[in-house]
Amino acid sequence: MLRIIKTGFLGLSGLALIVLAVVLARAVLEAPAVADPAPMIAKAADYDVVIKRDNWGVPHIFGKRDADVAFGLGFAHSEDDFATIQEVAIATRGELASVKGQKAAITDYLVNLMGVWATVDARYESDLSPEVRRVIEAYADGVNYYAALHPDEAALSFLPLTGKDVAAGFVFKSPFFYGLDKVLIAVFEGRIGKAGGLSKEGVDAFLPTEEPHPIGSNGVAVSPARSADGATRLLVNSHQPFTGPVAWYEAVLESEEGWHVAGGFFPGSPFMLHGHNANLGWANTVNEPDLIDVYRLTVNPDNEDQYLLDGEWREFEKSTARIRVDLWGPFWWTVGREVLRSEHGPVLKTEKGAFAVRYAGIGEIRQVEQYYALDKATQLGEWIEAMKLQALPSINYLYADRQGNIAYVYNAQFPDRKEGPDWSGVLPGDDSSLIWNDYLPFDKVPMIVNPNSGYVFNANNTPFRATAANDNLKAENFSDTLGIQSDMTNRALRLEETYGTDESISGAEFRRYKYDVSYSDHSQMAKIIEEVLAADPADDADLEEAQAILRAWDRVADVRSRGAALAVLTAEPVVMAGIRGQTPPDPMDTLRTAMTRLKTHFGRLDPEWGEVNRFRRGPVDLPVDGAPDVLRAIYGTREEDGTLTAHGGDTLIMFVEWDKAGKLSSESAHQYGSATLDTASPHYADQAPLFVGRRTKPVLFTADDLEEHVAESYRPGERTQTR
């Protein structure tokens, strides 16, 4: 018997060794070729650019041509955050699982399902101008040059980055801002509601993280008609995660061809996405109109490769996604997954049936074209012409310029749908008349230009409350087929209650209102607290104490508040569940959880908010005011010691102003600093005290402004000083 056991064991061991040998052989055979760095280093000679870093480490990039500046930005951003730029490109190629393992396979599958590279390969030459291609290719060359000089930082499969990679990043990411990734995952997982609605619960598919991305952003523009001193002012205040693929990077670009901008850039983006140039600027906030349609397909019971459309069986377009999954050490395994498309768009076969998805931005590659045009616009008319390209599938725009013009655009590629069907539910997939092919023209998009009130705002709320009541757009003037949102956030309510009630706003007031940390009487927070206060405490002394704390709370989340901790920990799970499409928990349950947490870790139900709410970065550990869905937005990760560590919300904040004479000035603050990953850099967390203290630094927009504040000046590859 023992000999049989030994023989069996040896047999299994031999089989394991064979499997291991196969895996090893396959890994060796499929290993990506290592790119030769010499051509990437030689390519740098094509560009003439100087990088000047100011006292805060912010790069100011000067070049003769736009392409020179783009090359310099690619290099400078790589110095500060090469790992994220690289990871973004790997994800966009559908290769993230090769470095992140199985959890990233969904990202790779979505790249294939959305046809990202089919779109790029088919339209790169035809749809993008030579000027834009030169810029994005130059940016890629700048990243490649950095990687070639630092080969220990580059993954084997990464180099070289190309202009197509840059364009593909926009193709892939843009629809995620209105929630396409979550809808696709919801369909795939069978989370289709009783009324046909789709849950947006779940992780973000683009570079999945442990913490869901913060939900929010603020933007405000005030014209001379509403300012106390005749100035025009713009607040740029997007709410993003503090690190990762959609974390802001600050830079100033200036070319002799007229590309001169200051503001926020994402890893992998050569273009200023929001901020300002000499003459105008804009802020972005996320909007969520209904830009996605889901169709239930009828599959041929005799042939699973066919679906019914207009009474005829049609063949699915079929391909295979080859997804390489990192196993351990040097080993990976490539799996094949079927990718289907119908006349409608991508198809997912699930346990609940086969569903096709059609969405705004499908097959679109011109996002880079539009951002370049926006960056280079010099006045309102040119900016509007850039917006008319309609290559960006969503996102609100708050605009201001030196002439005193202001505007709000609820931007979207609105599908040109026919009236009648319920487009918010799951549609029948056998009727081709429900497959839209065009978008509404730009003049049908909700927008407000130069309202009499002198101000416009958005905080991820309905476009029908964007200014004073008399100037607001009317919902009845827009078709239900557009699926325009009707909700109000607390931040939007507070914008109405601050900027909206002050008819003569000074520069100091403009800044103070942005840092408001209050919850409106009409907010969801107020309603949740009212529900908790209405409960009968019976003989529960702790509950009675908690109610007394909440009753006395003034709904202000500053660092010294004694009620904010209990209120935020109670309400936040309820509010966020609703936003994500989950069934919200009972507030009494979240209250008791909050009570236990505070008692356990702080010994009381009413610790100061700043004791709980912390801002941490390297050696920096500071109390921070703000909370979810206040204008001073802070979203925290729950730590084992009972505290919260801020991980998103307010990030790059900009106050932009053109005075009565049209002279530009702007100030900014980044939550961390320019050195995103370099813990040894003095700029790893040097802006954190500014950020926490509600202070800003000047944006040194011109060469003259910068002259006395240059800490380093160098050409890419010639840096001699350590920041």
C-alpha positions in Angstrom: 0.0 0.0 0.0 2.8 2.4 0.9 4.5 1.7 -2.4 1.2 2.5 -4.2 0.9 5.8 -2.3 4.5 6.7 -3.1 3.9 5.8 -6.7 0.8 7.9 -6.8 2.5 10.8 -5.1 5.4 10.6 -7.5 2.9 10.5 -10.4 1.2 13.6 -9.2 4.6 15.3 -8.6 5.6 14.4 -12.1 2.3 15.9 -13.5 2.8 19.0 -11.5 6.3 19.4 -12.9 5.0 18.9 -16.4 2.4 21.6 -15.8 5.0 23.9 -14.3 7.3 23.3 -17.3 4.5 24.1 -19.7 3.6 27.3 -17.9 7.3 28.2 -17.8 7.8 27.5 -21.5 4.7 29.4 -22.4 5.8 32.4 -20.3 9.2 32.4 -22.0 7.6 32.0 -25.5 5.0 34.8 -24.8 7.4 37.1 -23.0 7.3 40.6 -24.7 10.4 41.8 -26.5 12.5 44.4 -24.7 12.4 47.6 -26.6 15.7 49.1 -27.8 16.1 52.4 -25.9 18.5 53.9 -28.4 15.9 55.2 -30.9 13.9 56.7 -28.1 16.9 58.6 -26.8 17.8 59.7 -30.3 14.3 61.0 -30.8 14.8 63.6 -28.1 17.0 65.6 -30.5 13.9 66.4 -32.5 12.6 68.7 -29.7 13.6 72.0 -28.3 12.2 72.5 -24.9 13.1 73.9 -21.5 11.5 72.8 -18.2 11.5 75.4 -15.4 10.3 74.3 -12.0 9.1 76.9 -9.6 9.6 76.9 -5.8 6.7 74.4 -5.5 8.1 72.0 -8.1 5.4 72.9 -10.6 6.8 72.5 -14.1 6.6 75.4 -16.5 7.4 74.2 -20.0 8.6 76.4 -22.8 9.1 75.5 -26.4 9.0 76.9 -29.9 6.4 74.5 -31.2 3.4 72.9 -29.5 5.1 69.6 -30.1 8.1 70.7 -28.2 6.0 71.6 -25.2 4.1 68.3 -25.4 7.4 66.5 -25.4 8.5 68.4 -22.3 5.2 67.8 -20.5 5.5 64.0 -21.2 9.0 64.1 -19.7 8.2 66.3 -16.7 5.1 64.4 -15.7 7.0 61.1 -16.0 9.6 62.5 -13.6 6.8 62.9 -11.0 4.5 60.0 -11.8 5.8 57.7 -14.4 4.3 54.6 -12.8 0.8 55.9 -13.2 1.3 57.0 -16.8 2.7 53.6 -17.6 -0.2 51.8 -15.8 -2.7 53.9 -17.7 -1.2 52.9 -21.0 -1.0 49.3 -20.1 -4.7 49.3 -19.0 -5.7 51.1 -22.2 -4.0 48.4 -24.3 -6.0 45.7 -22.5 -2.9 44.3 -20.8 -3.5 45.3 -17.2 -4.0 41.8 -15.9 -0.5 41.0 -17.1 0.8 43.2 -14.3 -2.1 43.4 -11.8 -3.3 39.8 -12.0 -6.8 38.4 -12.2 -8.6 41.3 -10.6 -7.7 43.5 -13.5 -9.0 41.1 -16.2 -12.4 42.9 -16.3 -10.5 46.1 -17.4 -8.8 44.2 -20.2 -12.0 42.6 -21.3 -13.8 46.0 -21.5 -11.0 47.4 -23.7 -11.9 44.6 -26.2 -15.6 44.7 -25.6 -15.7 48.5 -26.3 -13.6 48.1 -29.5 -11.1 50.7 -28.3 -8.3 49.6 -30.6 -10.6 48.9 -33.5 -11.7 52.5 -33.3 -8.2 53.9 -32.9 -6.7 51.9 -35.7 -9.6 52.7 -38.1 -9.8 56.5 -37.3 -6.4 57.7 -36.1 -5.3 59.0 -39.5 -8.7 60.0 -40.9 -10.3 61.7 -37.9 -7.3 63.4 -36.2 -5.6 66.4 -37.7 -1.8 66.3 -38.4 -1.4 69.0 -35.7 -3.0 66.9 -33.0 -1.2 63.8 -34.0 2.1 65.7 -33.8 1.3 66.8 -30.3 0.2 63.5 -28.9 3.1 61.7 -30.5 5.5 64.3 -29.1 4.0 63.7 -25.6 4.6 59.9 -26.1 8.2 60.6 -27.2 8.7 62.6 -23.9 7.4 59.7 -21.8 9.6 57.2 -23.8 12.7 59.4 -23.4 12.2 59.4 -19.6 11.6 55.6 -19.6 14.7 55.0 -21.8 16.8 56.9 -19.3 15.3 55.0 -16.4 14.9 51.4 -17.6 14.5 50.0 -14.1 11.1 51.8 -13.9 9.7 50.5 -17.1 7.7 47.3 -17.5 8.9 45.0 -20.2 5.7 45.3 -22.3 5.4 49.1 -22.0 7.8 50.7 -24.4 7.3 52.4 -26.7 4.3 54.6 -25.9 2.7 55.9 -29.1 0.3 58.6 -30.1 -2.3 56.0 -30.6 -1.9 55.0 -27.0 -2.6 58.6 -26.0 -5.7 58.8 -28.2 -6.9 55.3 -27.0 -6.7 56.5 -23.4 -9.3 59.1 -24.1 -11.5 56.7 -26.1 -11.5 54.2 -23.2 -11.8 56.6 -20.2 -14.2 59.2 -21.5 -17.4 57.2 -21.3 -16.6 56.1 -17.7 -17.2 59.6 -16.4 -20.9 59.1 -17.0 -20.8 55.5 -15.6 -20.5 53.2 -18.6 -18.1 50.9 -16.9 -20.5 50.3 -14.0 -23.4 49.7 -16.3 -21.5 47.2 -18.4 -20.4 45.4 -15.2 -24.0 45.5 -13.9 -25.3 43.9 -17.1 -22.5 41.3 -17.0 -23.3 40.4 -13.3 -27.1 40.3 -13.9 -27.9 43.3 -11.7 -30.9 44.4 -13.7 -33.6 46.0 -11.5 -37.3 45.1 -11.4 -38.1 48.3 -13.3 -35.5 47.6 -15.9 -33.0 50.1 -14.3 -29.4 49.2 -13.9 -27.4 49.4 -10.8 -24.2 51.5 -10.8 -22.9 49.7 -7.8 -19.4 48.3 -8.0 -15.8 49.2 -8.5 -14.4 51.5 -11.2 -13.2 49.4 -14.1 -10.4 51.7 -15.0 -7.5 50.7 -12.8 -9.7 49.2 -10.1 -8.9 50.5 -6.6 -9.9 49.6 -3.1 -11.7 52.9 -2.6 -14.4 53.9 -5.1 -13.7 57.3 -6.7 -15.1 60.3 -5.0 -18.4 61.5 -6.4 -18.6 65.3 -7.0 -17.1 68.5 -8.3 -17.8 72.2 -8.0 -17.7 75.0 -10.6 -18.7 78.6 -10.3 -18.4 81.6 -12.7 -19.3 85.1 -11.7 -19.4 88.1 -14.1 -18.8 91.8 -13.4 -22.6 92.1 -13.0 -22.4 90.2 -9.7 -18.9 91.0 -8.4 -18.3 93.8 -6.0 -15.3 95.2 -8.0 -16.2 94.5 -11.6 -14.0 91.4 -11.9 -14.8 88.1 -13.6 -14.1 85.1 -11.4 -13.9 81.4 -12.0 -13.7 78.5 -9.5 -12.1 75.3 -10.7 -12.8 72.6 -8.1 -13.0 69.1 -9.4 -13.3 66.3 -6.8 -11.0 63.4 -7.7 -9.0 60.7 -5.9 -5.8 62.0 -4.5 -3.7 59.6 -6.5 -4.1 57.3 -9.5 -5.2 57.6 -13.2 -7.6 60.5 -12.7 -5.6 62.5 -10.1 -4.7 66.0 -11.1 -1.2 67.1 -12.1 -0.5 70.8 -12.3 1.6 72.4 -15.0 2.0 75.5 -17.1 2.6 75.2 -20.8 3.8 78.0 -23.2 4.8 77.6 -26.8 5.6 80.2 -29.5 2.7 78.8 -31.5 0.1 80.2 -29.0 -0.5 77.2 -26.7 -0.3 78.8 -23.3 -2.3 77.2 -20.5 -2.2 76.6 -16.8 -4.3 73.9 -15.0 -4.9 70.3 -14.4 -3.7 67.3 -16.5 -4.4 63.6 -16.0 -1.6 61.0 -16.3 -1.4 60.2 -20.1 -3.0 63.6 -21.2 -0.9 66.2 -23.1 -3.8 68.6 -22.8 -4.9 70.9 -20.0 -8.3 69.5 -19.2 -9.5 72.4 -17.1 -7.9 75.6 -15.9 -7.2 78.7 -18.0 -5.3 80.4 -20.7 -4.6 84.1 -21.0 -8.1 85.0 -22.1 -10.5 82.4 -20.8 -10.9 79.4 -18.6 -13.3 76.7 -17.6 -14.1 74.2 -14.8 -15.6 70.7 -15.3 -18.0 68.8 -13.2 -19.4 65.3 -13.8 -22.9 65.1 -15.2 -25.0 61.9 -15.7 -27.6 62.2 -18.4 -29.0 59.0 -19.8 -26.4 58.2 -22.5 -26.6 54.4 -22.4 -29.2 52.1 -23.9 -29.4 48.4 -23.1 -31.3 46.0 -25.4 -32.5 42.5 -24.6 -31.6 40.3 -27.6 -33.5 37.3 -28.8 -30.9 34.6 -29.6 -31.7 31.9 -32.1 -32.5 28.7 -30.1 -31.0 26.7 -33.0 -27.9 28.8 -33.5 -26.4 30.8 -30.6 -24.4 32.9 -33.0 -27.5 34.6 -34.3 -29.9 37.3 -32.9 -33.2 38.5 -34.1 -33.5 42.0 -35.8 -36.5 43.1 -37.8 -37.8 39.6 -38.2 -34.5 38.2 -39.5 -31.7 36.3 -37.9 -28.4 38.3 -37.9 -24.9 36.9 -37.2 -23.0 38.3 -34.2 -19.7 39.8 -35.0 -17.2 37.6 -33.1 -13.7 38.0 -32.0 -11.5 36.8 -29.2 -10.0 38.8 -26.4 -6.6 37.4 -25.5 -6.0 38.3 -21.9 -2.7 37.6 -20.3 -3.0 37.1 -16.6 -0.1 37.5 -14.2 0.2 34.4 -12.0 3.2 34.7 -9.8 6.8 35.7 -10.2 7.8 35.4 -13.9 4.7 33.3 -14.7 1.5 34.3 -16.5 -1.2 32.5 -18.5 -3.1 33.7 -21.5 -6.9 33.1 -21.6 -9.2 33.7 -24.5 -12.7 35.2 -24.0 -15.3 35.6 -26.7 -16.2 39.2 -27.7 -19.6 39.7 -29.4 -21.1 42.7 -31.1 -24.5 43.3 -32.7 -25.9 46.1 -34.8 -26.5 47.9 -31.5 -23.0 47.6 -30.0 -21.2 45.4 -27.6 -23.0 42.2 -26.4 -22.9 40.5 -23.1 -24.3 37.0 -22.7 -25.4 36.4 -19.1 -27.5 34.0 -17.0 -30.4 36.4 -17.5 -30.1 36.5 -21.3 -28.1 38.3 -24.0 -27.9 42.1 -23.8 -26.5 44.7 -26.2 -25.3 48.1 -25.1 -25.2 51.3 -27.1 -23.6 54.4 -25.6 -22.5 58.0 -26.3 -19.0 58.1 -27.6 -19.1 54.7 -29.2 -16.6 54.7 -32.1 -15.4 58.3 -31.2 -11.7 59.2 -31.3 -11.7 63.0 -31.5 -11.6 63.7 -27.8 -7.9 64.9 -28.2 -8.9 67.1 -31.1 -11.5 68.9 -29.0 -9.3 69.4 -25.9 -6.6 70.9 -28.1 -9.1 73.3 -29.7 -10.4 74.3 -26.2 -6.9 74.9 -24.9 -6.1 77.2 -27.8 -9.4 79.2 -28.0 -8.9 82.9 -27.4 -12.4 84.1 -27.0 -16.0 82.9 -26.4 -16.8 82.4 -30.1 -13.7 80.2 -30.6 -14.4 78.2 -27.4 -18.0 77.6 -28.6 -16.7 76.4 -31.9 -14.5 73.9 -30.1 -17.4 72.7 -28.1 -19.4 72.2 -31.3 -17.0 69.4 -32.2 -19.1 67.3 -29.7 -16.4 64.7 -29.3 -16.6 64.6 -25.5 -19.6 62.4 -24.5 -20.4 64.1 -21.2 -19.1 66.6 -18.5 -20.4 70.0 -17.4 -18.5 73.1 -18.4 -18.4 76.4 -16.3 -16.8 79.1 -18.5 -15.5 82.6 -17.9 -13.3 85.1 -19.8 -11.5 88.4 -19.7 -14.3 90.1 -21.5 -16.7 89.3 -18.7 -18.6 86.5 -20.4 -19.7 83.6 -18.4 -21.5 80.4 -19.5 -22.7 77.0 -18.4 -22.9 74.0 -20.7 -24.5 70.7 -19.7 -22.4 69.0 -22.3 -23.3 65.6 -23.7 -23.5 63.6 -26.9 -27.3 63.2 -26.6 -28.5 60.3 -28.7 -31.1 61.4 -31.2 -33.7 59.0 -30.0 -37.3 58.8 -31.2 -40.1 59.8 -28.9 -42.3 57.2 -27.3 -40.2 54.3 -25.9 -39.0 54.2 -22.3 -35.3 54.8 -22.9 -34.5 54.5 -19.2 -35.4 50.8 -19.1 -34.2 47.7 -21.0 -35.3 48.0 -24.7 -36.4 45.2 -27.1 -33.4 44.3 -29.2 -35.4 43.1 -32.3 -36.5 46.5 -33.5 -33.8 48.5 -35.5 -35.8 51.7 -35.2 -34.6 51.8 -31.6 -30.9 51.8 -32.7 -30.0 55.5 -32.9 -27.1 56.6 -35.1 -26.8 60.4 -34.6 -26.5 62.9 -31.8 -28.5 66.1 -31.2 -26.7 69.2 -32.5 -24.9 71.4 -30.1 -27.6 74.1 -30.1 -30.0 71.6 -28.5 -27.6 71.0 -25.6 -28.7 72.7 -22.3 -26.7 75.9 -21.9 -26.8 79.3 -20.3 -24.7 82.2 -21.7 -24.4 85.5 -19.8 -27.5 85.3 -17.6 -28.8 88.5 -16.1 -28.0 87.2 -12.6 -24.3 87.3 -13.3 -23.5 83.8 -12.1 -23.6 80.2 -13.0 -22.7 77.1 -11.0 -22.8 73.3 -11.0 -22.1 70.8 -8.3 -23.2 67.6 -10.1 -26.8 68.7 -10.0 -29.6 69.2 -12.4 -28.9 71.8 -15.2 -32.3 73.3 -14.4 -30.9 74.9 -11.3 -27.7 76.6 -12.5 -28.3 80.3 -11.8 -31.0 82.6 -10.4 -34.6 81.3 -10.8 -35.5 83.8 -13.5 -32.6 82.8 -15.7 -32.8 79.0 -15.2 -33.5 76.7 -18.1 -37.0 75.1 -18.1 -37.2 71.3 -18.0 -40.3 71.3 -20.2 -38.3 72.7 -23.0 -36.2 69.5 -23.3 -37.4 66.1 -24.4 -37.6 63.3 -21.9 -35.5 61.2 -24.3 -32.4 63.2 -23.2 -32.6 61.7 -19.7 -31.5 64.8 -18.0 -30.9 64.5 -14.3 -33.2 66.3 -11.9 -31.3 65.9 -8.6 -29.8 68.4 -6.2 -26.7 67.7 -4.2 -26.0 69.4 -0.8 -23.2 71.3 -2.6 -25.6 72.6 -5.1 -28.0 73.7 -2.4 -25.2 75.5 -0.6 -24.0 77.2 -3.8 -27.5 78.6 -4.1 -27.4 79.7 -0.4 -24.0 81.4 -0.7 -23.1 82.7 -4.1 -26.7 82.7 -5.1 -27.8 85.0 -2.3 -24.9 87.5 -2.5 -25.6 90.1 -5.2 -22.2 91.8 -4.8 -19.5 89.2 -4.3 -16.0 90.3 -3.3 -12.8 88.4 -4.0 -12.6 87.3 -0.4 -16.3 86.2 -0.3 -15.8 84.2 -3.6 -13.0 82.2 -1.8 -14.8 81.9 1.5 -18.0 80.4 0.0 -15.9 77.7 -1.8 -14.7 76.5 1.6 -18.1 76.3 3.1 -18.5 73.1 5.3 -22.2 73.3 6.0 -25.1 71.0 5.2 -28.2 72.7 3.9 -31.5 72.5 5.8 -32.9 70.9 2.6 -30.1 68.3 2.2 -30.3 64.6 2.6 -28.0 64.9 5.6 -30.7 67.0 7.3 -33.4 64.5 6.5 -31.4 61.6 7.8 -30.7 63.4 11.1 -34.4 64.3 11.4 -35.3 60.6 11.0 -32.8 59.6 13.7 -34.1 62.3 16.1 -37.7 61.1 15.6 -36.8 57.7 17.0 -37.9 56.8 20.5 -34.8 56.2 22.6 -36.8 54.3 25.2 -34.4 53.4 28.1 -31.3 53.6 25.9 -29.1 56.2 27.5 -26.4 56.1 24.8 -29.0 56.6 22.1 -30.6 59.5 24.1 -27.1 61.1 24.3 -26.5 60.6 20.6 -29.8 62.3 19.8 -28.9 65.2 22.0 -25.5 65.6 20.2 -27.2 65.5 16.8 -30.0 67.9 18.0 -27.4 70.4 19.1 -25.2 70.0 15.9 -25.3 73.1 13.6 -24.7 70.9 10.5 -21.2 72.4 10.1 -18.2 70.0 9.5 -15.3 72.1 10.8 -12.4 70.6 12.7 -13.8 71.7 16.2 -17.3 70.4 15.6 -18.6 68.1 18.3 -21.4 66.7 16.3 -19.9 66.2 12.8 -18.2 62.8 13.5 -21.4 61.1 14.7 -23.5 62.7 11.9 -21.1 62.0 9.0 -20.5 58.4 10.1 -24.2 57.9 10.4 -25.3 59.5 7.1 -22.4 58.7 4.8 -23.2 55.0 4.3 -26.9 55.9 3.6 -26.1 58.6 1.1 -23.4 56.7 -0.8 -25.4 53.6 -1.1 -28.2 55.5 -2.8 -25.7 57.1 -5.2 -24.3 53.8 -6.1 -27.6 52.1 -6.7 -27.6 50.0 -3.6 -30.4 49.7 -1.1 -29.5 52.2 1.6 -29.1 50.8 5.1 -31.4 51.9 7.9 -30.1 55.2 9.5 -30.7 53.8 13.0 -28.4 50.9 12.1 -25.6 53.2 10.8 -26.1 55.4 13.9 -25.5 52.5 16.2 -22.4 51.4 14.2 -21.1 55.0 14.4 -21.8 55.1 18.2 -19.8 51.9 18.7 -16.9 53.1 16.6 -16.6 56.4 18.4 -17.0 54.9 21.9 -14.4 52.2 21.2 -11.8 54.5 19.7 -12.4 57.9 21.2 -14.2 57.1 24.5 -17.0 59.4 23.7 -19.8 60.0 21.1 -18.7 63.6 20.4 -15.0 63.8 19.6 -13.9 66.8 17.7 -14.2 66.3 13.9 -10.5 67.1 13.4 -9.6 64.3 15.8 -11.4 61.8 13.6 -11.0 63.4 10.1 -7.3 63.4 9.2 -5.1 64.4 6.2 -2.1 62.1 6.0 0.7 62.2 3.5 4.2 60.9 4.4 5.1 62.6 7.7 2.1 65.0 7.4 -0.8 64.1 9.7 -3.2 67.0 10.2 -6.8 67.5 11.2 -8.9 68.6 8.2 -12.3 70.1 7.9 -14.8 69.2 5.3 -16.8 66.1 4.7 -18.7 64.2 1.9 -20.9 66.4 -0.2 -20.0 69.8 1.3 -18.3 72.5 -0.8 -15.1 71.7 1.0 -15.4 68.1 0.0 -13.3 65.4 1.8 -13.9 61.7 1.4 -12.1 59.4 4.0 -10.9 55.9 4.3 -11.9 54.3 7.6 -8.9 53.2 9.6 -8.5 50.6 12.2 -7.9 53.2 14.9 -11.3 54.8 14.2 -10.0 57.8 12.3 -10.6 58.6 8.7 -7.8 59.3 6.2 -8.7 61.7 3.4 -8.3 59.9 0.0 -10.2 62.1 -2.3 -12.5 65.1 -2.8 -11.0 68.6 -3.1 -7.8 68.2 -5.2 -6.4 70.9 -7.5 -8.3 74.0 -6.6 -7.9 77.1 -8.7 -9.3 80.7 -8.3 -9.0 82.5 -11.6 -9.7 86.2 -11.9 -9.7 88.9 -14.6 -10.0 92.3 -13.0 -12.1 95.2 -14.3 -9.3 96.0 -16.8 -9.0 92.4 -18.0 -5.8 91.6 -16.2 -5.4 87.9 -15.3 -4.4 86.6 -11.9 -4.9 83.1 -10.6 -4.1 81.0 -7.5 -4.0 77.3 -6.9 -3.4 74.6 -4.3 -2.8 70.9 -4.9 -3.6 68.5 -2.1 -0.1 67.0 -2.0 2.5 68.6 -4.4 4.0 68.0 -7.7 6.1 64.9 -6.8 3.3 62.3 -6.9 5.4 59.2 -6.0 8.8 60.5 -4.9 8.7 60.3 -1.1 12.2 61.8 -0.9 11.2 64.9 -2.8 10.5 68.1 -0.9 7.5 68.4 -3.1 5.9 65.2 -2.0 3.7 66.9 0.5 4.8 70.5 0.5 1.4 71.8 -0.5 -0.5 69.8 2.1 -0.4 72.6 4.8 -1.7 75.1 2.2 -4.5 72.7 1.2 -5.5 71.9 4.7 -5.3 75.5 5.8 -7.5 76.8 2.9 -4.6 78.7 1.5 -3.3 79.0 -2.1 -0.2 79.9 -4.0 0.1 82.2 -7.0 0.0 80.5 -10.5 3.1 82.0 -12.2 1.5 82.1 -15.6 3.9 84.2 -17.6 7.7 84.0 -17.9 8.0 87.4 -16.1 5.9 86.1 -13.2 8.1 83.0 -13.0 11.4 84.7 -13.3 12.2 85.3 -9.6 10.7 81.9 -8.6 12.7 79.4 -10.7 14.1 76.7 -8.6 15.4 74.6 -11.5 15.8 75.1 -15.2 16.9 72.2 -17.5 16.3 70.4 -20.7 14.8 66.9 -20.5 17.6 64.5 -19.6 20.0 67.2 -18.4 18.7 67.6 -14.8 21.5 68.0 -12.3 19.7 69.2 -9.2 17.5 67.2 -6.8 14.2 68.8 -6.0 
